[in-house]
Amino acid sequence: MASAPRLGTARPTESPAGCRPIWETPDLRASADAKPTAIDQFEQLYTDAAGSARVMALVVHPHIMGAAHRLKYFRDALARICEHRGVLFMTGEEILDWYLAQRSPPPP
């Protein structure tokens, strides 16, 4: 039996052990269930972000989210997220650049 990859060792197409995108969670494979879950996750992070920045990763695999029966719900979830002030959509590289710009320079 092959063991799951450890954090930091996953190939680009795999999630680290114990991590699974909302849209791939077995009990949420019905797209209508995944939409409110994604919105609930976002709204909690948005509330938490009142004091500091938060990141919500949207893992989008074309063969999963591009399926006709899921795309409508994904678009609806994104539309709901876009209704909130101050929400930004960034790539991982853009998040890193933002983070590095926020850090204080190290002491001499």
C-alpha contacts under 8 A as a table, 3 or more apart, distances in Angstrom:
res1	aa1	res2	aa2	distance
4	A	16	P	7.70
4	A	17	A	5.55
5	P	9	T	5.80
5	P	10	A	5.39
5	P	16	P	6.00
5	P	17	A	5.71
6	R	9	T	5.44
6	R	10	A	6.70
6	R	16	P	6.03
6	R	17	A	5.85
7	L	10	A	6.61
7	L	16	P	5.03
7	L	17	A	6.56
8	G	16	P	7.13
9	T	16	P	7.43
10	A	13	T	7.78
10	A	14	E	5.63
10	A	15	S	6.28
10	A	16	P	5.51
11	R	14	E	5.35
11	R	15	S	7.80
12	P	15	S	7.80
15	S	18	G	7.93
15	S	19	C	5.77
15	S	20	R	6.36
16	P	19	C	5.53
20	R	24	E	6.41
20	R	25	T	6.41
21	P	24	E	5.40
21	P	25	T	6.58
21	P	58	L	7.59
21	P	59	V	6.05
22	I	25	T	5.38
22	I	28	L	7.24
22	I	34	A	6.63
22	I	37	T	7.58
22	I	38	A	6.93
23	W	28	L	6.59
23	W	29	R	6.44
23	W	31	S	7.52
23	W	34	A	6.01
23	W	64	I	7.72
23	W	65	M	7.66
24	E	28	L	7.03
24	E	29	R	6.23
24	E	64	I	7.93
25	T	28	L	5.24
25	T	29	R	6.27
26	P	29	R	5.46
27	D	30	A	7.56
28	L	31	S	6.74
28	L	33	D	5.51
28	L	34	A	5.28
29	R	33	D	7.46
29	R	34	A	7.03
30	A	33	D	5.57
30	A	34	A	6.70
31	S	34	A	5.01
31	S	35	K	6.42
31	S	69	H	7.05
31	S	70	R	5.27
31	S	73	Y	6.33
32	A	35	K	5.67
32	A	36	P	7.47
32	A	73	Y	6.57
33	D	36	P	6.08
33	D	37	T	6.62
34	A	37	T	5.08
34	A	38	A	6.11
34	A	73	Y	7.80
35	K	38	A	5.26
35	K	39	I	6.27
35	K	73	Y	5.62
35	K	74	F	6.62
35	K	76	D	7.51
35	K	77	A	5.76
36	P	39	I	4.95
36	P	40	D	5.91
36	P	77	A	7.65
37	T	40	D	5.05
37	T	41	Q	6.12
38	A	41	Q	5.12
38	A	42	F	6.19
38	A	77	A	6.81
39	I	42	F	5.04
39	I	43	E	6.05
39	I	77	A	6.08
39	I	80	R	7.31
39	I	81	I	7.14
40	D	43	E	5.15
40	D	44	Q	6.21
41	Q	44	Q	5.36
41	Q	45	L	6.32
42	F	45	L	5.11
42	F	46	Y	5.94
42	F	56	M	6.85
42	F	81	I	7.11
43	E	46	Y	4.92
43	E	47	T	6.16
44	Q	47	T	5.16
44	Q	48	D	6.18
45	L	48	D	4.90
45	L	49	A	5.99
45	L	54	R	6.28
45	L	55	V	7.70
45	L	56	M	7.38
46	Y	49	A	5.04
46	Y	50	A	7.02
46	Y	54	R	7.38
47	T	50	A	5.76
48	D	51	G	6.74
48	D	52	S	7.41
48	D	54	R	7.39
49	A	52	S	4.85
49	A	53	A	5.00
49	A	54	R	5.48
50	A	53	A	7.62
60	V	64	I	7.42
60	V	65	M	6.15
61	H	64	I	5.31
61	H	65	M	5.86
61	H	66	G	7.39
62	P	65	M	5.32
62	P	66	G	4.61
62	P	67	A	7.52
63	H	66	G	5.52
63	H	67	A	6.35
64	I	67	A	5.76
64	I	70	R	7.66
65	M	68	A	8.00
65	M	70	R	5.68
65	M	71	L	5.65
65	M	74	F	7.11
66	G	70	R	6.89
66	G	71	L	5.69
67	A	70	R	5.47
67	A	71	L	6.09
68	A	71	L	5.45
68	A	72	K	7.36
69	H	72	K	6.92
70	R	73	Y	5.54
70	R	74	F	6.37
71	L	74	F	5.07
71	L	75	R	6.14
72	K	75	R	5.20
72	K	76	D	6.16
73	Y	76	D	4.97
73	Y	77	A	6.13
74	F	77	A	5.13
74	F	78	L	6.25
75	R	78	L	5.11
75	R	79	A	6.10
76	D	79	A	5.06
76	D	80	R	6.25
77	A	80	R	5.16
77	A	81	I	6.26
78	L	81	I	5.01
78	L	82	C	6.12
79	A	82	C	5.09
79	A	83	E	6.55
80	R	83	E	5.35
80	R	84	H	7.62
81	I	84	H	5.99
81	I	87	V	7.54
82	C	85	R	7.72
82	C	87	V	6.65
84	H	87	V	6.17
90	M	93	E	7.82
90	M	94	E	5.56
90	M	95	I	6.16
91	T	94	E	5.14
91	T	95	I	6.33
92	G	95	I	5.12
92	G	96	L	6.29
93	E	96	L	5.11
93	E	97	D	6.23
94	E	97	D	5.04
94	E	98	W	6.14
95	I	98	W	5.10
95	I	99	Y	6.07
96	L	99	Y	5.02
96	L	100	L	6.09
97	D	100	L	5.24
97	D	101	A	6.20
98	W	101	A	5.16
98	W	102	Q	6.38
99	Y	102	Q	5.18
99	Y	103	R	6.53
100	L	103	R	5.38
